[in-house]
C-alpha cells in the first residue's frame, strides 16, 4: 500500500503541475496585495480539491450514466496526459489560451479549473476510483496530500520564481513532463491492451 500511495501522489502531483502553474499564477495575481493573493490561492486550491474529490467519489456513476467503459477512460486519460506532458516538455506559448486577466481576480476559472483540476487530473482520479474502488480511502488521502503540496508551492510561488529563476522553473517542469510522458504511454498501452483482450 505505501508504494501504491506514493505512486498515486506522484502521478497526481505531475498532472496538477504546480511548478508549471507558478509563473501563470504569479502573472494573474501580480496586481493583488500579498494577503489577498494568499486568500485567492487558498480558495482556488480548495475549490480544485473539492472538484477532484467529487469526481473520484462519483466517477463510477458518471461513467455508467454516460455509458463509458474503464477502457475508454484509460485510453482517453492516456491521450490527455500525453498532450499535457508534451506541453510541459516543449513549453506553452504565454500560458496558452488562459492569459492573465485584465483586472480583478480569477474565480474558479482558470486557476481551479483547468490549471489545477484540469482534464488530466480529473481523468486520473476517476480512473483510480473505478479501477480499485475498495481503496477509495487511500485515493482520497493521496488527493489530500497532493493538494496540500500544490497549495504550498503556489503560496510560495513568487519566492520560488525569484529564488530559482525562470530557467530553473522551466527545467523542473520539463523534467516532470518527461516523467509524465512515460506514465501517459503506460496508461494508453494499458487501455489498448484491455481493448484487444476484450475482442478475444
NUFITI-646321 format. One line per field, with one value per residue (C-alpha): residue number from 1; residue in three letters; x, y, z. Coordinates in Angstrom, 1 decimal. Example, Ala and Ser with C-alpha at 12.3 -4.5 7.8 and 13.67 -1.06 7.14 Angstrom:
BEGIN
fifi	c(1/2)
vovo	c(ala/ser)
xx	c(12.3/13.7)
yy	c(-4.5/-1.1)
zz	c(7.8/7.1)
//
This chain:
BEGIN
fifi	c(1/2/3/4/5/6/7/8/9/10/11/12/13/14/15/16/17/18/19/20/21/22/23/24/25/26/27/28/29/30/31/32/33/34/35/36/37/38/39/40/41/42/43/44/45/46/47/48/49/50/51/52/53/54/55/56/57/58/59/60/61/62/63/64/65/66/67/68/69/70/71/72/73/74/75/76/77/78/79/80/81/82/83/84/85/86/87/88/89/90/91/92/93/94/95/96/97/98/99/100/101/102/103/104/105/106/107/108/109/110/111/112/113/114/115/116/117/118/119/120/121/122/123/124/125/126/127/128/129/130/131/132/133/134/135/136/137/138/139/140/141/142/143/144/145/146/147/148/149/150/151/152/153/154/155/156/157/158/159/160/161/162/163/164/165/166/167/168/169/170/171/172/173/174/175/176/177/178/179/180/181/182/183/184/185/186/187/188/189/190/191/192/193/194/195/196/197/198/199/200)
vovo	c(unk/unk/unk/unk/unk/unk/unk/unk/unk/unk/unk/unk/unk/unk/unk/unk/unk/unk/unk/unk/unk/unk/unk/unk/unk/unk/unk/unk/unk/unk/unk/unk/unk/unk/unk/unk/unk/unk/unk/unk/unk/unk/unk/unk/unk/unk/unk/unk/unk/unk/unk/unk/unk/unk/unk/unk/unk/unk/unk/unk/unk/unk/unk/unk/unk/unk/unk/unk/unk/unk/unk/unk/unk/unk/unk/unk/unk/unk/unk/unk/unk/unk/unk/unk/unk/unk/unk/unk/unk/unk/unk/unk/unk/unk/unk/unk/unk/unk/unk/unk/unk/unk/unk/unk/unk/unk/unk/unk/unk/unk/unk/unk/unk/unk/unk/unk/unk/unk/unk/unk/unk/unk/unk/unk/unk/unk/unk/unk/unk/unk/unk/unk/unk/unk/unk/unk/unk/unk/unk/unk/unk/unk/unk/unk/unk/unk/unk/unk/unk/unk/unk/unk/unk/unk/unk/unk/unk/unk/unk/unk/unk/unk/unk/unk/unk/unk/unk/unk/unk/unk/unk/unk/unk/unk/unk/unk/unk/unk/unk/unk/unk/unk/unk/unk/unk/unk/unk/unk/unk/unk/unk/unk/unk/unk/unk/unk/unk/unk/unk/unk)
xx	c(0.0/2.8/4.1/0.7/0.0/3.3/2.8/-0.7/0.7/3.5/1.1/-1.4/1.5/2.6/-0.9/-1.7/1.7/2.2/5.6/4.4/1.5/3.7/4.5/0.9/-0.5/2.2/1.2/-2.6/-2.3/0.5/-1.8/-3.2/-1.8/0.0/-2.8/-5.4/-3.1/-2.8/-6.5/-7.2/-4.6/-6.1/-9.7/-8.9/-6.9/-9.9/-12.2/-9.9/-9.7/-13.5/-13.8/-11.2/-12.9/-16.3/-15.0/-13.3/-16.4/-18.9/-16.6/-18.2/-21.7/-20.7/-19.2/-22.3/-24.5/-22.6/-22.2/-18.4/-16.1/-13.0/-11.0/-12.2/-11.4/-7.9/-7.2/-8.7/-6.8/-3.5/-4.1/-4.8/-1.8/0.4/-0.8/-0.2/3.2/4.2/3.2/5.3/8.4/8.3/6.7/3.4/3.3/2.5/0.3/-1.9/-5.5/-5.6/-3.6/-3.7/-6.9/-7.1/-8.4/-9.9/-9.1/-9.9/-12.7/-12.8/-11.7/-8.9/-6.9/-9.1/-10.2/-8.3/-4.9/-5.1/-8.1/-7.7/-8.9/-5.9/-6.3/-10.0/-9.4/-6.7/-8.8/-11.8/-9.6/-8.1/-11.5/-13.1/-10.1/-9.9/-12.9/-12.0/-9.0/-11.0/-9.8/-6.2/-7.0/-8.7/-5.7/-3.4/-5.5/-5.4/-1.6/-1.1/-3.4/-1.5/1.7/0.2/-1.1/2.3/4.0/1.6/1.6/5.4/5.2/6.6/9.6/10.2/10.3/12.7/14.9/15.1/14.7/12.7/15.2/15.3/11.5/11.3/13.8/11.8/8.6/10.2/11.6/8.2/6.8/9.3/8.2/4.5/5.1/6.1/3.1/0.8/2.2/1.8/-1.8/-2.5/-1.0/-2.9/-6.2/-5.3/-4.3/-7.6/-9.5/-7.6/-8.2/-11.9/-12.1/-10.9)
yy	c(0.0/2.6/2.0/2.5/5.6/7.2/6.4/8.0/11.1/11.4/11.0/13.5/16.0/15.6/16.1/19.1/20.6/23.1/24.2/24.8/26.8/29.1/31.6/31.7/32.2/34.9/36.7/36.5/37.7/40.2/43.2/41.8/42.7/39.8/39.0/38.9/36.8/34.2/34.1/33.6/30.8/29.0/29.5/28.2/25.2/24.4/24.5/22.3/19.9/19.6/19.1/16.3/14.6/14.8/13.3/10.5/9.7/10.0/8.6/5.2/6.7/9.3/6.6/4.5/7.5/8.3/4.6/4.8/1.9/1.9/1.0/4.1/6.3/4.7/5.5/9.0/9.7/8.5/10.7/13.8/13.1/12.7/16.1/17.8/16.1/17.4/20.9/20.6/19.3/21.7/24.7/26.6/29.9/32.6/30.2/29.1/30.3/31.5/34.6/36.9/38.8/42.5/43.3/41.8/38.3/34.8/32.7/29.0/29.6/29.4/28.6/25.9/24.7/23.9/24.9/22.6/20.3/20.0/17.2/15.1/15.3/14.6/11.6/10.3/10.4/8.8/6.1/5.4/5.1/3.0/0.6/-0.1/1.3/-0.6/1.7/4.9/6.0/5.7/7.7/10.4/10.7/10.8/13.7/15.5/15.2/16.3/19.3/20.3/20.2/22.1/24.8/25.2/25.5/28.1/30.1/30.3/30.9/34.4/33.5/30.3/32.1/34.7/32.1/29.6/31.9/31.2/28.8/26.5/26.6/25.5/22.8/21.4/21.5/19.7/17.0/16.5/16.4/13.7/11.5/12.2/11.2/7.7/7.5/8.6/6.0/3.3/4.3/4.4/0.9/-0.4/0.8/-0.6/-3.9/-4.2/-3.4/-6.0/-8.7/-7.8/-8.6/-12.2)
zz	c(0.0/0.7/-2.8/-4.4/-2.2/-3.1/-6.8/-6.7/-5.0/-7.6/-10.5/-9.1/-8.4/-12.1/-13.6/-11.4/-12.4/-9.5/-10.7/-14.2/-12.9/-10.7/-13.5/-14.6/-11.1/-10.4/-13.5/-12.8/-9.2/-9.7/-9.1/-5.8/-2.4/-0.7/1.8/-0.9/-3.1/-0.4/0.1/-3.7/-3.9/-0.8/-2.2/-5.7/-4.3/-2.0/-5.0/-7.0/-4.1/-3.8/-7.6/-7.6/-4.6/-6.3/-9.5/-7.5/-5.5/-8.4/-11.1/-11.5/-11.5/-14.1/-16.3/-16.0/-16.8/-19.9/-20.8/-20.9/-20.1/-17.9/-21.1/-22.9/-19.9/-19.7/-23.4/-23.2/-20.0/-21.6/-24.6/-22.4/-20.1/-23.2/-24.5/-21.2/-20.9/-24.4/-23.4/-20.2/-22.1/-25.0/-23.3/-23.9/-25.6/-22.9/-20.9/-23.8/-24.0/-20.4/-20.1/-17.1/-16.6/-17.4/-14.0/-10.9/-9.7/-11.0/-9.6/-10.3/-14.0/-14.9/-11.7/-10.0/-13.5/-15.7/-14.3/-11.2/-11.6/-15.4/-17.7/-17.0/-13.2/-13.3/-15.6/-13.3/-10.1/-11.9/-13.2/-9.8/-8.2/-10.9/-11.1/-7.4/-5.6/-2.4/-2.0/-2.3/1.2/0.1/-3.1/-1.1/1.2/-1.9/-3.3/0.1/0.3/-3.3/-2.9/0.3/-1.7/-4.6/-2.2/-0.6/-3.9/-5.2/-2.0/-2.2/-6.0/-6.0/-3.8/-5.8/-9.1/-7.7/-6.0/-8.8/-11.8/-14.9/-16.4/-13.4/-13.2/-16.8/-16.2/-13.3/-15.4/-18.3/-16.1/-14.7/-18.2/-19.2/-16.3/-17.1/-20.8/-19.7/-17.3/-20.2/-22.6/-19.9/-19.3/-23.1/-23.6/-20.7/-22.2/-25.7/-24.1/-22.3/-25.5/-27.5/-24.8/-24.9/-28.6/-28.0)
//
